[in-house]
């Protein structure tokens, strides 16, 4: 409930025509009393109610019919739970100054507490008649009428408040909520849009906007609103409430499911779902390269340097796989090794970007583990730049990569680095939505997959939030186990 403090009556000359003023008094006493009232109001706003009450009483002893003092003292008494005394003070203010709109508004507030709803409605309406820009009366009237189930009247009150303060985010939110309840979904969306333009983190408006867009069958817009909201709120209780609301609207939404697991999940999934990865990178494709450039992304360069240092310069004789090729950033470093260069990615939009960039002999849209299993003994070199960060458990994908390598073939990839204390299972789902891994886990998984000569080199992969993202460049080789005659 909004209180009409009416401080403008004392301090703002622009409102002298709208609000009653202290009775004219040529002596210094009138000025002293007005100054005392200002002190009381300041203490009142600061929450010093006992001290403020003492000063209001002093003012009224000097001038019993001072309407502003009666109004403010009435507000204070209501705040202290003394609704009978509050009503008496406010009615005295109105008797002295019948056109005092703020006093009518505050009387309405008191009458609501007393459950005298029709009297409260009459008080608010009188305040609006006296001063059409008495927004507090419009808002409180709208809330009361809504609570009474009188939606058309409530909507009229909120519309009036909205016209008076078109950029007030809370008023626009309340209007939007009422419009949504009345089934006027497009109008609700427009009101909520104003709220979110002014206050982009207004949680209730974000929740409702997601529901409104969903109701309008604008599903992708709903997901974008909710996704951006979750990102802004971070790993907070508000974000949890938003994610739960999102999943109530769209129970199978992969982004909401993954964010919930990353930020609040007691049990972490073994890997990001195909639906999550596809959704993420199909949306991200158009901005991918520019964004990574801003982050100082180094994974392709680091892999290229490590390959050159260990494997040597390429001779263009190998079958090479870019596993999780994205937009094709690794193609230039892999092309010198390749007789035939294949790129595979789960996101069709990313593969389209790689095709436009060029450098590949073959591009495939497929899930990586399944693709590797279908390409047994097909490659001399498999490289994966920042793709395995969407896998927690690497056992299946590394075993499939080992199977796809020919004897003496090489596997090279990057992952983010986890500290052992934080990742007792060897991998950890971070709030970024990506997984990180420990060095011991990587060595064990690769050895179990039949690979040897494993090296795990600490590196910085990129900057994120102006902080370095630690990772590893991992290199392993499939031994040549040809039988001896």
BAFI-369558 format. One line per 2 residues: number of its first residue (from 1); for each residue x, z, y of C-alpha. Coordinates in nm, 3 decimals. Each point is the difference from the previous one (the first is absolute). Layout:
NUM = X:Z:Y  ... $
//
This chain:
1 = 0.000:0.000:0.000  0.134:-0.096:0.340 $
3 = -0.010:0.256:0.280  -0.061:-0.115:0.357 $
5 = 0.245:0.217:0.192  -0.084:-0.161:0.330 $
7 = 0.335:0.087:0.161  -0.031:-0.308:0.215 $
9 = -0.258:0.181:0.211  0.269:0.222:0.145 $
11 = 0.310:-0.214:-0.017  -0.104:-0.364:0.044 $
13 = -0.136:-0.112:0.334  -0.130:-0.317:-0.158 $
15 = -0.268:0.202:-0.176  -0.129:0.198:0.295 $
17 = -0.302:-0.225:0.023  -0.074:0.050:-0.371 $
19 = 0.050:0.373:-0.046  -0.127:0.300:0.201 $
21 = 0.257:0.168:0.218  0.043:0.364:0.109 $
23 = -0.223:0.099:0.288  0.157:-0.058:0.336 $
25 = 0.177:0.306:0.138  0.220:-0.012:0.305 $
27 = 0.190:0.317:-0.087  0.305:0.031:-0.229 $
29 = -0.207:0.169:-0.269  -0.146:-0.332:-0.129 $
31 = 0.345:-0.151:-0.038  0.125:0.314:-0.175 $
33 = -0.289:-0.008:-0.247  0.054:-0.371:-0.073 $
35 = 0.370:0.066:-0.064  -0.094:0.286:-0.233 $
37 = -0.231:-0.235:-0.190  0.281:-0.252:-0.045 $
39 = 0.222:0.278:-0.143  -0.278:0.098:-0.240 $
41 = -0.046:-0.359:-0.112  0.371:-0.042:-0.065 $
43 = 0.013:0.318:-0.209  -0.312:-0.118:-0.184 $
45 = 0.158:-0.334:-0.091  0.312:0.177:-0.121 $
47 = -0.208:0.213:-0.236  0.038:0.330:0.186 $
49 = -0.369:0.081:-0.024  0.011:0.371:0.083 $
51 = 0.197:-0.056:0.320  -0.217:-0.298:0.093 $
53 = -0.317:0.203:-0.050  0.129:0.270:0.231 $
55 = 0.061:-0.254:0.276  -0.337:-0.173:-0.051 $
57 = -0.169:0.340:0.038  0.194:0.067:0.321 $
59 = -0.108:-0.339:0.138  -0.365:0.067:-0.083 $
61 = 0.008:0.346:0.150  0.106:-0.163:0.326 $
63 = -0.235:-0.295:-0.035  -0.271:0.049:-0.265 $
65 = -0.141:-0.350:0.047  0.325:-0.195:-0.027 $
67 = -0.116:-0.277:-0.246  0.344:-0.103:-0.125 $
69 = 0.091:0.360:-0.081  -0.329:0.045:-0.182 $
71 = 0.062:-0.322:-0.198  0.356:0.085:-0.103 $
73 = -0.088:0.361:-0.081  -0.287:-0.130:-0.212 $
75 = 0.240:-0.223:-0.191  0.231:0.295:-0.056 $
77 = -0.279:0.222:-0.127  -0.104:-0.270:-0.244 $
79 = 0.359:-0.030:-0.122  0.000:0.375:-0.062 $
81 = -0.321:-0.025:-0.202  -0.228:0.148:0.267 $
83 = -0.258:-0.277:0.007  -0.278:0.207:0.165 $
85 = 0.223:0.094:0.293  0.129:-0.359:0.013 $
87 = -0.354:-0.136:0.027  -0.087:0.245:0.276 $
89 = 0.307:-0.095:0.205  -0.059:-0.374:-0.040 $
91 = -0.367:0.026:0.092  0.101:0.193:0.311 $
93 = 0.242:-0.281:0.088  -0.281:-0.255:-0.040 $
95 = -0.242:0.205:0.210  0.256:0.013:0.281 $
97 = 0.102:-0.368:-0.042  -0.269:-0.196:-0.189 $
99 = 0.204:-0.323:0.018  0.309:0.156:-0.159 $
101 = 0.034:-0.239:-0.300  0.283:0.184:-0.175 $
103 = -0.205:0.321:-0.010  -0.283:-0.187:-0.173 $
105 = 0.249:-0.138:-0.254  0.144:0.343:-0.073 $
107 = -0.350:0.147:-0.028  -0.071:-0.264:-0.262 $
109 = 0.308:0.114:-0.192  -0.123:0.360:0.003 $
111 = -0.348:-0.099:-0.112  0.143:-0.189:-0.298 $
113 = 0.173:0.316:-0.115  -0.333:0.178:0.028 $
115 = -0.161:-0.275:-0.215  -0.232:-0.094:0.287 $
117 = 0.051:-0.368:-0.052  -0.283:-0.145:0.207 $
119 = 0.097:0.216:0.297  0.362:-0.114:-0.042 $
121 = -0.110:-0.364:-0.006  -0.195:0.054:0.322 $
123 = 0.304:0.164:0.165  0.233:-0.286:-0.094 $
125 = -0.246:-0.262:0.116  -0.042:0.178:0.332 $
127 = 0.379:0.004:0.043  0.012:-0.376:-0.062 $
129 = -0.283:-0.064:0.248  0.180:0.203:0.264 $
131 = 0.336:-0.164:-0.064  0.002:-0.311:-0.222 $
133 = 0.376:0.031:-0.050  -0.035:0.348:-0.157 $
135 = 0.166:-0.124:-0.317  0.017:0.341:-0.166 $
137 = -0.379:0.019:0.011  -0.030:-0.349:-0.154 $
139 = 0.239:0.082:-0.283  -0.150:0.339:-0.079 $
141 = -0.351:-0.143:0.015  0.103:-0.276:-0.239 $
143 = 0.153:0.249:-0.244  -0.311:0.220:0.009 $
145 = -0.240:-0.289:-0.050  0.212:-0.137:-0.285 $
147 = -0.008:0.340:-0.168  -0.378:0.002:0.034 $
149 = -0.022:-0.343:-0.163  -0.122:-0.171:0.315 $
151 = 0.246:-0.287:-0.029  -0.145:-0.248:0.253 $
153 = -0.002:0.267:0.273  0.349:0.116:-0.100 $
155 = 0.124:-0.357:0.015  -0.141:-0.041:0.352 $
157 = 0.183:0.317:0.112  0.331:-0.112:-0.147 $
159 = -0.040:-0.346:0.148  -0.046:0.158:0.342 $
161 = 0.315:0.209:-0.051  0.185:-0.313:-0.116 $
163 = -0.103:-0.190:0.312  0.125:0.283:0.219 $
165 = 0.333:0.033:-0.184  0.062:-0.327:-0.184 $
167 = 0.356:0.088:-0.097  -0.059:0.354:-0.124 $
169 = 0.113:-0.017:-0.365  -0.210:0.294:-0.118 $
171 = -0.320:-0.131:0.159  0.058:-0.345:-0.147 $
173 = 0.066:0.158:-0.341  -0.324:0.197:0.012 $
175 = -0.187:-0.309:0.108  0.159:-0.199:-0.280 $
177 = -0.087:0.265:-0.256  -0.363:0.004:0.108 $
179 = -0.020:-0.379:0.003  0.143:-0.009:-0.351 $
181 = -0.255:0.257:-0.114  -0.276:-0.210:0.156 $
183 = 0.122:-0.306:-0.193  0.126:-0.184:0.308 $
185 = 0.333:-0.067:-0.162  0.143:-0.266:0.230 $
187 = -0.083:0.206:0.309  0.163:0.299:-0.169 $
189 = 0.315:-0.203:-0.060  0.018:-0.095:0.369 $
191 = -0.030:0.363:0.113  0.259:0.119:-0.251 $
193 = 0.234:-0.277:0.109  -0.001:0.147:0.351 $
195 = 0.076:0.345:-0.140  0.296:-0.129:-0.197 $
197 = 0.135:-0.205:0.290  0.021:0.322:0.202 $
199 = 0.096:0.233:-0.285  0.138:-0.187:-0.297 $
201 = 0.042:0.318:-0.207  -0.357:0.128:0.035 $
203 = -0.045:0.094:-0.365  -0.380:0.005:-0.013 $
205 = -0.019:-0.334:0.180  0.250:-0.150:-0.245 $
207 = -0.199:0.128:-0.296  -0.324:-0.133:0.141 $
209 = 0.151:-0.333:0.105  0.121:-0.055:-0.355 $
211 = -0.350:0.070:-0.132  -0.164:-0.219:0.265 $
213 = 0.228:-0.296:-0.069  -0.056:0.046:-0.371 $
215 = -0.375:-0.004:0.059  0.043:-0.324:0.197 $
217 = 0.186:-0.141:-0.302  0.313:-0.036:0.213 $
219 = 0.203:0.150:-0.280  0.346:-0.110:0.106 $
221 = -0.056:0.132:0.352  -0.122:0.330:-0.146 $
223 = 0.311:0.025:-0.214  0.222:-0.080:0.297 $
225 = -0.163:0.266:0.217  0.025:0.261:-0.273 $
227 = 0.353:-0.101:-0.099  0.129:0.017:0.356 $
229 = -0.171:0.335:0.047  0.159:0.146:-0.312 $
231 = 0.340:-0.126:0.111  -0.041:0.158:0.346 $
233 = -0.112:0.332:-0.140  0.286:0.023:-0.248 $
235 = -0.005:0.252:-0.282  -0.245:0.236:0.171 $
237 = -0.327:0.159:-0.106  -0.176:-0.247:0.227 $
239 = 0.164:-0.286:-0.188  -0.115:0.152:-0.328 $
241 = -0.359:0.016:0.126  0.025:-0.358:0.118 $
243 = 0.136:-0.122:-0.334  -0.274:0.181:-0.189 $
245 = -0.260:-0.158:0.227  0.161:-0.340:-0.049 $
247 = -0.014:0.036:-0.377  -0.363:0.110:0.019 $
249 = -0.075:-0.330:0.177  0.232:-0.210:-0.217 $
251 = 0.081:0.189:-0.321  0.231:-0.272:-0.137 $
253 = 0.196:-0.066:0.318  0.366:-0.022:-0.108 $
255 = 0.148:0.094:0.339  -0.206:0.317:0.027 $
257 = 0.079:0.093:-0.360  0.374:-0.049:0.049 $
259 = 0.012:0.183:0.333  -0.189:0.292:-0.153 $
261 = 0.253:0.014:-0.283  0.300:-0.035:0.233 $
263 = -0.108:0.271:0.242  -0.216:0.239:-0.197 $
265 = 0.013:-0.088:-0.369  0.093:0.278:-0.239 $
267 = 0.077:-0.268:-0.259  0.188:-0.310:0.105 $
269 = -0.080:-0.337:-0.158  0.278:-0.162:-0.199 $
271 = 0.001:-0.290:0.245  -0.197:-0.152:0.286 $
273 = -0.295:-0.196:-0.126  0.005:-0.379:0.004 $
275 = -0.302:0.008:0.231  0.181:0.223:0.250 $
277 = 0.315:-0.213:0.006  -0.197:-0.323:0.030 $
279 = -0.215:0.138:0.280  0.297:0.144:0.187 $
281 = 0.213:-0.312:-0.003  -0.276:-0.255:0.042 $
283 = -0.083:0.184:0.325  0.365:0.044:0.093 $
285 = 0.122:-0.353:-0.065  -0.034:-0.139:0.351 $
287 = 0.193:0.287:0.159  0.237:0.076:-0.288 $
289 = 0.320:-0.166:0.119  -0.035:0.112:0.361 $
291 = -0.072:0.357:-0.103  0.299:0.020:-0.233 $
293 = 0.222:-0.139:0.273  -0.106:0.286:0.227 $
295 = 0.079:0.247:-0.278  0.350:-0.136:-0.049 $
297 = -0.087:-0.092:-0.359  0.319:-0.051:-0.205 $
299 = -0.099:-0.022:-0.365  0.072:-0.377:-0.046 $
301 = 0.335:0.028:0.178  0.099:0.308:-0.202 $
303 = -0.091:-0.171:-0.326  0.193:-0.311:0.101 $
305 = 0.310:0.204:0.082  -0.020:0.194:-0.325 $
307 = -0.043:-0.313:-0.210  0.288:-0.174:0.174 $
309 = 0.224:0.302:-0.052  -0.076:0.051:-0.369 $
311 = -0.132:-0.328:-0.140  0.197:-0.227:0.229 $
313 = -0.096:-0.315:0.183  -0.282:-0.208:-0.140 $
315 = 0.068:-0.327:-0.176  -0.355:-0.132:0.004 $
317 = -0.028:0.005:-0.380  -0.243:0.286:-0.069 $
319 = -0.371:0.041:-0.042  -0.082:0.263:0.261 $
321 = -0.316:0.203:0.059  -0.094:0.154:0.335 $
323 = -0.224:0.278:-0.134  -0.240:0.089:0.279 $
325 = 0.110:-0.286:0.221  -0.228:0.085:0.295 $
327 = 0.046:-0.252:0.280  0.324:-0.130:-0.151 $
329 = 0.260:0.201:0.190  0.229:0.011:-0.306 $
331 = -0.006:-0.373:-0.068  0.310:-0.082:0.212 $
333 = 0.218:0.258:-0.177  -0.125:-0.099:-0.346 $
335 = 0.013:-0.378:0.041  0.380:-0.023:-0.045 $
337 = -0.038:0.159:-0.347  -0.294:-0.210:-0.107 $
339 = -0.044:-0.317:-0.192  -0.368:0.094:-0.003 $
341 = -0.140:0.268:0.231  -0.338:0.156:-0.079 $
343 = -0.190:0.235:0.225  -0.285:0.222:-0.119 $
345 = -0.224:0.226:0.204  -0.337:0.168:-0.039 $
347 = -0.113:-0.104:0.350  -0.112:-0.360:0.034 $
349 = 0.037:0.022:0.379  0.364:0.103:-0.035 $
351 = 0.063:-0.283:-0.247  -0.150:-0.242:0.251 $
353 = 0.253:0.124:0.257  0.284:-0.040:-0.250 $
355 = -0.113:-0.353:-0.077  -0.001:-0.086:0.371 $
357 = 0.351:0.145:0.037  0.131:-0.205:-0.291 $
359 = 0.296:0.046:-0.231  -0.187:0.056:-0.328 $
361 = -0.046:-0.233:-0.292  -0.301:0.194:-0.126 $
363 = -0.235:0.257:0.154  -0.249:0.201:-0.203 $
365 = -0.272:0.250:0.092  0.006:0.262:-0.276 $
367 = 0.045:0.369:-0.081  0.371:0.056:-0.050 $
369 = 0.013:0.187:-0.331  -0.237:-0.242:-0.172 $
371 = 0.190:-0.297:0.141  0.335:0.133:-0.125 $
373 = -0.143:0.056:-0.347  -0.106:-0.364:-0.012 $
375 = 0.348:-0.125:0.100  0.214:0.140:-0.281 $
377 = 0.371:-0.090:0.017  -0.069:-0.232:0.295 $
379 = 0.240:0.114:0.273  0.364:0.068:0.068 $
381 = -0.089:0.197:0.315  -0.307:0.202:0.099 $
383 = -0.006:0.144:0.353  -0.264:0.223:0.152 $
385 = 0.017:0.108:0.366  -0.225:0.294:0.083 $
387 = -0.259:-0.084:-0.264  0.064:0.283:-0.244 $
389 = -0.087:0.246:0.277  -0.360:-0.062:-0.108 $
391 = 0.079:0.122:-0.352  0.050:0.365:-0.082 $
393 = 0.064:-0.023:-0.373  0.251:-0.285:-0.038 $
395 = 0.016:0.002:-0.379  -0.237:-0.293:-0.061 $
397 = 0.122:-0.227:0.278  0.370:0.059:-0.076 $
399 = -0.054:-0.060:-0.372  -0.182:-0.323:0.085 $
401 = 0.283:-0.102:0.237  0.254:0.065:-0.275 $
403 = -0.201:-0.219:-0.235  -0.011:-0.279:0.257 $
405 = 0.379:-0.004:0.036  0.230:-0.209:-0.210 $
407 = 0.306:0.168:-0.148  0.253:0.084:0.272 $
409 = -0.281:-0.037:0.257  -0.022:0.223:0.308 $
411 = -0.277:0.213:0.146  0.031:0.104:0.365 $
413 = -0.255:0.189:0.207  -0.055:0.250:0.280 $
415 = -0.205:0.320:-0.002  -0.044:0.291:0.236 $
417 = 0.198:0.316:-0.073  -0.159:0.326:-0.117 $
419 = 0.175:0.335:-0.015  -0.014:0.155:-0.349 $
421 = -0.151:0.326:0.125  -0.294:-0.189:0.151 $
423 = -0.050:-0.231:-0.298  0.039:0.189:-0.328 $
425 = -0.155:-0.293:-0.187  0.258:-0.234:0.151 $
427 = -0.245:-0.171:0.234  -0.219:0.107:0.288 $
429 = -0.296:-0.159:0.179  0.066:0.046:0.371 $
431 = -0.248:0.014:0.286  0.109:-0.351:0.094 $
433 = -0.176:-0.115:-0.317  0.333:-0.103:-0.153 $
435 = 0.190:0.166:-0.284  0.356:0.129:0.008 $
437 = 0.228:0.063:-0.298  0.295:0.215:-0.095 $
439 = 0.333:-0.149:-0.107  -0.003:0.178:-0.337 $
441 = -0.345:-0.137:-0.076  0.105:-0.355:0.086 $
443 = 0.308:0.019:-0.225  -0.201:0.143:-0.289 $
445 = -0.281:-0.256:0.025  0.240:-0.295:0.013 $
447 = 0.201:0.131:-0.292  -0.321:0.052:-0.198 $
449 = -0.093:-0.360:0.084  0.314:-0.129:-0.170 $
451 = 0.202:-0.067:0.317  0.357:0.107:0.064 $
453 = 0.260:0.007:0.275  -0.255:0.179:0.215 $
455 = 0.104:0.078:0.358  -0.219:0.186:0.250 $
457 = 0.135:-0.032:0.354  -0.142:0.208:0.288 $
459 = -0.098:-0.207:0.305  -0.226:0.008:0.305 $
461 = -0.278:-0.251:-0.054  -0.157:-0.003:0.349 $
463 = -0.117:0.218:0.287  -0.349:0.151:0.001 $
465 = -0.128:0.223:0.277  0.351:-0.022:0.146 $
467 = 0.133:0.165:-0.317  0.218:-0.165:-0.267 $
469 = -0.172:-0.064:-0.333  0.252:0.086:-0.275 $
471 = 0.002:-0.210:-0.312  0.206:-0.143:-0.280 $
473 = 0.127:-0.343:-0.093  -0.009:-0.007:-0.380 $
475 = 0.190:-0.246:-0.217  -0.006:-0.024:-0.379 $
477 = 0.094:-0.253:-0.265  -0.147:-0.098:-0.332 $
479 = 0.275:0.014:-0.263  0.077:-0.298:-0.220 $
481 = -0.087:0.125:-0.346  0.060:-0.325:-0.184 $
483 = 0.070:0.070:-0.369  0.363:-0.015:-0.121 $
485 = 0.068:-0.247:-0.282 $
//
